Amino acid sequence: MKNQSFSKRLGFAMNGVAAAWRAEASFRTQCAGALAVVVVLLWRRPEPVWWALLLLNCALVLGAELFNSALEHALDRVHPEHHPAIGIAKDCAAGAVLVLSLAAVCVFIAFVVASFG
């Protein structure tokens, strides 16, 4: 599967995003949050640095959720039974999503304070 054309690789990536959209409620919720951030940005029209910070945070949260979903699916396939080490790996991946989500909320709060305060 190495050295595929760009369009093939893009298709694989889009399939992954679509699969996460169909299977992961958390991903859909986070996409809704990202859309809300874009709406607020369009409404408030802040300086470009706020666009960069907020959109980067949205991308980090969505990317982390995609990694989390990929890890969960792979581990469930490789070892379907409960195993403490696999549980820790899944929990750590979920924790990474949580940490990035909390950071994104903090950046959004800073934006709100700067924009509305």
Helices and strands as residue ranges (DSSP letters): H 6-23, H 25-44, H 48-78, H 84-116
